[in-house]
Amino acid sequence: MTNKGRVKVGIIGSRFEGDIHAASFQMIPDAAEVVAIASPTPGNAQKLADKYGISRVFTDYKQMLAEKDIEMVTITAPNHLHAQMTVDIANAGKHVVCEKPLCMTLEEADLMIETCRSKGVLLMYAEELFFTPKYVKAKEMADQGAFGKVYLVKQAEKHFGPHADWFWDVTKSGGGVFMDMGCHGIAFCYWFLDRPRIETVYCQMATHVHTDKTKGEDNSICILEFVGGAVGLVEDSWARRGGMEDRIEVYGDGGVTYADLHMGNALPTYSEYGYGYAVEKAPTTKGWTYPVFEELWNYGFPQEMRHFARCVRGKEEPQATGEDGRVVQEILYAGYHSARIGQKVGLPYRPKAVRMPIDLWLKGETKG
């Protein structure tokens, strides 16, 4: 592979997240170029390729991996496919960008990390909150001492449910909203506090609204206790009506900051008639809405993909790695177990014979 020029990228997946990746790469044409899309769903890959002017389309991602010029592959497929895809990509000698959560089990996480290491390719964990401009600014201020000793970091993401049907199927997703979005908040708090060791996890979760669609939880609250005394509070919901909420709060002995990802970048709008698009997961555009401008940039997706491309070129060191994803995976395990027993769970926590994280809530810990 060359060490110069634009990184040639292949994307696995052609629905919501695949579209985000394609759009984000199009916003950074100096750093990377998507040259291929792979999706098993008839017509989906071609539709996305036509939208973004991508020349090659595959219905089998393994055929795409045979393309010699592709240097980096991003995975936007369902969670239960992440591990095998990562192994296949690494064995093809290509760098990996894997969407969150990293995989289904800790054994899969270890396999992914070790395979990429042994093949000499990067395993990069697609956690965009590490690149979200508002959140990056909050961390920059914290690192400069603006808030003194930080004792509480909160992250919340709430809306009325995921984009794709597979999220409702716990055999494909591994869990409900905690698996889907709690992974964001866990990673964010861990990163914001400079990755201190997590001592305990406490979770409460339930299915309040979507019992007809899923066995997974649609609302969760997670408390993380870190070495040094700081606390992370992660709130997630698929049961919140009224559109998308994504925000953080940071409290220190010398200050505080709040960041609402959408409202500070929105145009308060009233329309009797509605219009095309407001913001991710907005249920309607009639009445009062809050359309966001430069949505992907405000989320941090293009910045994230530029960073990953620069890592492939050796110009930067990965900020979000497979090891970060593994930490999150262990917390997901502990969180589901905590929600079942109603108590804090200490770390490290590695139960045996786990098929998917939500089993630790639905069935309890398997004794090995």
C-alpha positions as CSV (number, residue, x, y, z in Angstrom):
1,M,0.0,0.0,0.0
2,T,1.2,3.5,-0.8
3,N,2.0,6.0,1.9
4,K,0.8,8.9,-0.1
5,G,-2.4,10.2,-1.8
6,R,-6.0,9.6,-0.8
7,V,-6.8,6.4,1.1
8,K,-9.0,4.1,-1.0
9,V,-12.0,3.0,1.1
10,G,-14.6,0.2,0.9
11,I,-17.8,0.4,2.9
12,I,-19.7,-2.7,4.1
13,G,-23.3,-1.8,4.5
14,S,-25.6,0.5,2.6
15,R,-28.3,1.7,4.9
16,F,-28.4,4.6,7.4
17,E,-24.8,4.3,8.8
18,G,-23.4,3.3,5.4
19,D,-24.9,6.5,4.0
20,I,-23.3,8.5,6.8
21,H,-19.9,7.0,6.1
22,A,-20.2,7.7,2.4
23,A,-21.4,11.3,2.9
24,S,-18.6,11.9,5.5
25,F,-15.9,10.7,3.2
26,Q,-17.3,12.9,0.4
27,M,-16.7,15.9,2.7
28,I,-13.0,15.1,3.1
29,P,-11.9,14.4,-0.6
30,D,-8.3,15.4,0.1
31,A,-7.9,12.5,2.6
32,A,-9.9,9.6,1.4
33,E,-12.0,8.3,-1.4
34,V,-14.8,5.6,-1.3
35,V,-14.2,3.3,-4.3
36,A,-16.5,0.4,-3.4
37,I,-19.7,-0.5,-1.5
38,A,-20.7,-4.0,-0.5
39,S,-24.2,-5.0,0.7
40,P,-26.2,-8.3,0.4
41,T,-29.5,-6.5,0.1
42,P,-30.5,-6.4,-3.6
43,G,-30.4,-2.9,-5.0
44,N,-29.3,-1.1,-1.8
45,A,-25.5,-1.0,-2.6
46,Q,-26.2,0.3,-6.1
47,K,-28.6,2.9,-4.9
48,L,-26.0,4.2,-2.4
49,A,-23.2,4.0,-5.0
50,D,-25.3,6.1,-7.5
51,K,-26.0,8.7,-4.8
52,Y,-22.3,9.3,-4.1
53,G,-20.7,8.4,-7.5
54,I,-19.0,5.2,-6.2
55,S,-17.8,3.1,-9.1
56,R,-17.8,-0.5,-7.7
57,V,-20.7,-2.4,-6.1
58,F,-20.6,-5.9,-4.6
59,T,-23.3,-8.1,-3.0
60,D,-20.5,-10.2,-1.2
61,Y,-18.1,-8.2,0.9
62,K,-15.4,-10.9,0.4
63,Q,-15.3,-10.1,-3.3
64,M,-14.8,-6.5,-2.4
65,L,-11.9,-7.5,-0.2
66,A,-10.1,-9.0,-3.2
67,E,-9.8,-5.5,-4.8
68,K,-6.1,-4.7,-4.4
69,D,-6.3,-1.0,-4.3
70,I,-8.7,-0.8,-1.3
71,E,-6.7,0.1,1.8
72,M,-9.3,0.6,4.5
73,V,-12.8,-0.9,5.0
74,T,-15.5,0.5,7.2
75,I,-18.1,-1.9,8.8
76,T,-21.6,-0.6,9.2
77,A,-23.3,-4.0,9.3
78,P,-25.3,-5.5,12.2
79,N,-23.4,-6.1,15.4
80,H,-23.3,-9.9,15.2
81,L,-21.4,-9.7,11.9
82,H,-18.6,-7.4,13.1
83,A,-16.2,-10.0,14.4
84,Q,-16.0,-12.2,11.3
85,M,-15.9,-9.2,9.0
86,T,-13.0,-7.8,10.9
87,V,-11.1,-11.0,10.8
88,D,-11.7,-11.3,7.0
89,I,-10.7,-7.7,6.4
90,A,-7.5,-8.1,8.4
91,N,-6.7,-11.3,6.6
92,A,-7.0,-9.4,3.4
93,G,-4.4,-7.0,4.6
94,K,-6.7,-4.0,4.9
95,H,-7.2,-1.6,7.8
96,V,-10.5,-1.8,9.7
97,V,-12.9,0.8,10.9
98,C,-15.7,-0.9,12.9
99,E,-18.8,0.8,14.0
100,K,-19.9,0.7,17.6
101,P,-20.4,-1.5,19.6
102,L,-17.3,-3.4,18.7
103,C,-18.9,-6.9,18.6
104,M,-21.1,-9.2,20.7
105,T,-18.7,-10.9,23.2
106,L,-15.3,-10.3,24.9
107,E,-14.0,-13.4,23.1
108,E,-14.8,-11.8,19.8
109,A,-13.2,-8.5,20.9
110,D,-10.0,-10.4,21.8
111,L,-10.0,-12.2,18.4
112,M,-10.5,-9.0,16.5
113,I,-7.7,-7.2,18.3
114,E,-5.3,-10.1,18.0
115,T,-6.0,-10.8,14.4
116,C,-5.5,-7.1,13.4
117,R,-2.3,-7.0,15.4
118,S,-0.9,-10.1,13.9
119,K,-1.7,-9.0,10.4
120,G,-0.2,-5.6,10.9
121,V,-3.3,-3.6,10.2
122,L,-5.1,-1.0,12.3
123,L,-8.4,-1.7,14.2
124,M,-10.1,1.6,14.7
125,Y,-13.3,1.9,16.7
126,A,-15.8,4.3,15.2
127,E,-16.8,6.4,18.2
128,E,-17.7,9.7,16.8
129,L,-18.2,11.4,20.2
130,F,-14.4,11.6,20.4
131,F,-14.6,14.0,17.4
132,T,-17.9,15.9,18.0
133,P,-16.8,19.6,18.0
134,K,-18.8,20.7,21.0
135,Y,-17.6,17.7,23.1
136,V,-14.0,18.1,21.9
137,K,-14.2,21.7,23.1
138,A,-15.6,20.7,26.5
139,K,-12.7,18.2,26.9
140,E,-10.2,20.8,25.8
141,M,-11.4,23.2,28.5
142,A,-11.4,20.5,31.1
143,D,-7.8,19.5,30.2
144,Q,-6.9,23.2,30.6
145,G,-8.3,23.2,34.2
146,A,-11.4,25.2,33.5
147,F,-13.6,23.1,35.8
148,G,-11.0,22.1,38.4
149,K,-11.2,18.5,39.5
150,V,-14.0,16.9,37.5
151,Y,-16.2,14.7,39.7
152,L,-19.2,14.0,37.4
153,V,-19.6,13.6,33.6
154,K,-23.0,12.9,32.1
155,Q,-24.0,11.9,28.6
156,A,-27.5,11.3,27.3
157,E,-28.9,10.1,24.0
158,K,-32.6,9.6,23.6
159,H,-35.1,9.2,20.8
160,F,-38.0,6.9,19.9
161,G,-36.1,4.0,18.3
162,P,-33.4,2.9,15.8
163,H,-33.4,3.3,12.0
164,A,-33.1,-0.4,11.0
165,D,-35.3,-3.3,12.0
166,W,-32.3,-5.5,13.0
167,F,-31.7,-3.4,16.1
168,W,-35.0,-4.8,17.5
169,D,-33.7,-8.4,17.1
170,V,-31.4,-9.1,20.1
171,T,-29.8,-12.1,18.3
172,K,-28.4,-9.6,15.8
173,S,-27.9,-6.6,18.0
174,G,-26.9,-8.2,21.3
175,G,-29.1,-6.0,23.4
176,G,-31.4,-3.0,23.3
177,V,-30.8,0.7,23.8
178,F,-27.9,0.1,26.3
179,M,-26.0,-1.9,23.7
180,D,-26.9,0.5,20.9
181,M,-26.3,3.9,22.5
182,G,-25.0,3.2,26.0
183,C,-21.8,2.2,24.3
184,H,-21.5,5.9,23.2
185,G,-21.9,7.3,26.7
186,I,-19.5,4.7,28.3
187,A,-16.8,5.5,25.7
188,F,-17.4,9.2,26.1
189,C,-17.0,9.3,29.9
190,Y,-14.0,7.0,29.8
191,W,-12.3,9.2,27.1
192,F,-13.3,12.5,28.7
193,L,-11.7,11.5,32.0
194,D,-8.5,10.3,30.2
195,R,-9.3,6.6,30.5
196,P,-9.0,5.9,34.2
197,R,-9.8,2.4,35.4
198,I,-13.5,1.8,36.0
199,E,-14.1,0.3,39.4
200,T,-17.9,-0.4,39.4
201,V,-20.9,-0.4,37.2
202,Y,-24.5,0.0,38.2
203,C,-27.4,-0.2,35.7
204,Q,-31.2,0.0,35.7
205,M,-33.1,-0.9,32.6
206,A,-36.6,-1.8,31.4
207,T,-38.8,-2.1,28.3
208,H,-41.5,0.6,28.7
209,V,-42.8,1.2,25.2
210,H,-41.6,-1.3,22.6
211,T,-42.5,-4.7,24.1
212,D,-44.2,-5.6,20.8
213,K,-41.0,-5.2,18.9
214,T,-38.1,-6.4,21.0
215,K,-37.0,-8.4,24.0
216,G,-34.4,-5.7,24.6
217,E,-34.6,-2.8,26.9
218,D,-35.8,0.6,25.5
219,N,-34.6,2.7,28.5
220,S,-31.4,2.5,30.5
221,I,-29.5,4.4,33.2
222,C,-25.8,3.5,33.9
223,I,-23.5,4.8,36.7
224,L,-19.8,4.3,36.3
225,E,-17.4,4.8,39.3
226,F,-13.8,5.6,38.3
227,V,-10.6,5.3,40.2
228,G,-10.0,8.7,41.7
229,G,-13.6,9.3,42.6
230,A,-15.1,10.6,39.3
231,V,-18.6,9.3,38.3
232,G,-20.0,8.8,34.8
233,L,-23.8,8.9,34.3
234,V,-25.1,7.5,31.0
235,E,-28.8,7.8,30.1
236,D,-30.2,6.3,27.0
237,S,-33.7,5.8,25.6
238,W,-35.6,4.4,22.6
239,A,-38.8,5.5,24.4
240,R,-38.4,9.3,24.3
241,R,-41.0,10.9,22.0
242,G,-40.3,14.3,20.3
243,G,-37.2,13.5,18.3
244,M,-33.5,13.3,19.1
245,E,-31.7,14.4,22.3
246,D,-27.9,14.2,22.6
247,R,-26.2,16.2,25.3
248,I,-23.4,16.2,27.9
249,E,-22.9,17.9,31.3
250,V,-19.5,18.2,33.0
251,Y,-19.2,19.2,36.7
252,G,-16.0,20.1,38.6
253,D,-15.1,21.7,41.9
254,G,-14.3,24.9,39.9
255,G,-16.9,25.0,37.2
256,V,-19.5,23.4,34.9
257,T,-20.3,23.2,31.2
258,Y,-23.3,21.9,29.3
259,A,-23.4,21.0,25.6
260,D,-26.6,20.1,23.7
261,L,-25.6,18.7,20.4
262,H,-28.7,19.7,18.5
263,M,-30.3,22.7,20.1
264,G,-27.3,25.0,19.9
265,N,-27.0,24.3,16.2
266,A,-30.7,24.4,15.4
267,L,-33.0,26.9,13.7
268,P,-36.2,27.1,15.8
269,T,-38.9,26.6,13.1
270,Y,-42.7,26.5,12.9
271,S,-44.4,25.1,9.8
272,E,-48.1,24.3,9.2
273,Y,-47.1,22.3,6.1
274,G,-43.9,20.5,6.9
275,Y,-40.7,20.2,4.8
276,G,-38.2,17.7,3.7
277,Y,-35.7,17.0,6.6
278,A,-35.1,18.5,10.0
279,V,-32.6,16.3,11.9
280,E,-31.9,12.7,12.6
281,K,-34.9,10.8,14.0
282,A,-37.3,13.8,14.0
283,P,-40.8,12.3,13.8
284,T,-42.3,15.1,11.8
285,T,-41.5,18.5,10.3
286,K,-44.9,20.0,11.0
287,G,-45.4,22.3,14.0
288,W,-42.4,23.4,15.9
289,T,-39.1,21.7,14.8
290,Y,-35.4,22.3,15.2
291,P,-33.6,21.7,11.9
292,V,-29.9,21.4,12.2
293,F,-27.4,22.7,9.7
294,E,-24.1,20.8,8.8
295,E,-25.5,17.9,10.8
296,L,-22.7,15.4,10.0
297,W,-20.0,17.9,10.8
298,N,-21.7,18.8,14.1
299,Y,-21.7,15.1,15.0
300,G,-18.1,14.7,14.1
301,F,-18.3,12.0,11.4
302,P,-16.1,13.7,8.7
303,Q,-13.5,14.6,11.3
304,E,-13.5,11.0,12.5
305,M,-13.0,9.6,9.0
306,R,-10.3,12.1,8.2
307,H,-8.5,11.0,11.4
308,F,-8.8,7.3,10.5
309,A,-7.5,8.0,7.0
310,R,-4.5,9.9,8.4
311,C,-3.8,7.0,10.7
312,V,-3.6,4.7,7.7
313,R,-1.0,7.1,6.2
314,G,0.9,7.1,9.5
315,K,0.2,10.8,10.1
316,E,-1.7,10.3,13.4
317,E,-2.1,7.7,16.1
318,P,-5.6,6.2,16.5
319,Q,-7.6,8.0,19.1
320,A,-10.3,5.3,19.1
321,T,-9.0,1.7,19.0
322,G,-10.2,-1.8,19.3
323,E,-8.9,-1.8,22.9
324,D,-11.3,1.1,23.6
325,G,-14.1,-1.0,22.1
326,R,-13.2,-3.9,24.3
327,V,-13.4,-1.7,27.5
328,V,-16.9,-0.7,26.4
329,Q,-17.8,-4.4,25.8
330,E,-16.8,-5.3,29.3
331,I,-18.9,-2.5,30.7
332,L,-21.9,-3.6,28.6
333,Y,-21.5,-7.1,30.1
334,A,-21.3,-5.7,33.7
335,G,-24.2,-3.3,33.1
336,Y,-26.6,-6.0,31.9
337,H,-25.6,-8.2,34.9
338,S,-26.0,-5.3,37.3
339,A,-29.5,-4.6,35.9
340,R,-30.5,-8.2,36.6
341,I,-29.2,-8.4,40.2
342,G,-30.0,-4.7,41.1
343,Q,-26.5,-4.2,42.5
344,K,-23.1,-2.7,41.6
345,V,-20.8,-5.0,39.7
346,G,-17.1,-4.7,40.2
347,L,-14.5,-4.8,37.5
348,P,-12.8,-6.7,36.0
349,Y,-15.9,-8.8,35.0
350,R,-15.7,-11.6,32.6
351,P,-18.4,-14.3,32.8
352,K,-18.1,-17.4,30.8
353,A,-20.2,-18.7,27.9
354,V,-22.0,-15.5,27.1
355,R,-23.7,-15.6,23.7
356,M,-24.8,-12.0,23.7
357,P,-24.6,-9.3,26.4
358,I,-28.4,-9.0,27.0
359,D,-28.5,-12.6,28.2
360,L,-26.8,-11.4,31.4
361,W,-30.0,-9.4,32.0
362,L,-32.6,-11.8,30.6
363,K,-31.1,-15.0,31.9
364,G,-28.4,-14.1,34.4
365,E,-24.8,-15.1,34.5
366,T,-23.8,-18.5,33.2
367,K,-21.6,-20.4,35.5
368,G,-18.6,-22.0,33.7
